[in-house]
């Protein structure tokens, strides 16, 4: 292998690359942490109600000019979990 790999497909790949490419691997680990959240539909907002908008809630327009309340939640199927990492493990690897 020459240089930093294009794809890291297993937990072991990340652990191996930390030795030779610490900065690049830590950047990929940070991306795993950040990409573990998704916007999930909660409810259709009734007319006259504006909904909640903050860092973890948003309102989006859907068909027929209706609005949908969405919430930012942790995705149990995110790549970080598929690889077998926990949030604490990844934060520990980044901070080492």
ChimeraX attribute file (.defattr): number of C-alpha atoms within 10 A of each C-alpha:
attribute: neighborCount
match mode: 1-to-1
recipient: residues
	/A:1	4
	/A:2	4
	/A:3	7
	/A:4	12
	/A:5	12
	/A:6	6
	/A:7	8
	/A:8	16
	/A:9	11
	/A:10	15
	/A:11	14
	/A:12	12
	/A:13	14
	/A:14	20
	/A:15	14
	/A:16	14
	/A:17	17
	/A:18	16
	/A:19	10
	/A:20	12
	/A:21	14
	/A:22	17
	/A:23	13
	/A:24	14
	/A:25	23
	/A:26	20
	/A:27	11
	/A:28	15
	/A:29	18
	/A:30	15
	/A:31	12
	/A:32	19
	/A:33	18
	/A:34	11
	/A:35	14
	/A:36	17
	/A:37	16
	/A:38	14
	/A:39	15
	/A:40	16
	/A:41	15
	/A:42	12
	/A:43	13
	/A:44	16
	/A:45	17
	/A:46	11
	/A:47	10
	/A:48	6
	/A:49	8
	/A:50	11
	/A:51	18
	/A:52	14
	/A:53	12
	/A:54	8
	/A:55	8
	/A:56	11
	/A:57	17
	/A:58	17
	/A:59	20
	/A:60	14
	/A:61	12
	/A:62	10
	/A:63	7
	/A:64	6
	/A:65	9
	/A:66	12
	/A:67	19
	/A:68	20
	/A:69	20
	/A:70	21
	/A:71	21
	/A:72	14
	/A:73	13
	/A:74	14
	/A:75	15
	/A:76	12
	/A:77	11
	/A:78	15
	/A:79	16
	/A:80	22
	/A:81	16
	/A:82	13
	/A:83	17
	/A:84	11
	/A:85	14
	/A:86	13
	/A:87	12
	/A:88	10
	/A:89	11
	/A:90	16
	/A:91	14
	/A:92	10
	/A:93	16
	/A:94	17
	/A:95	8
	/A:96	7
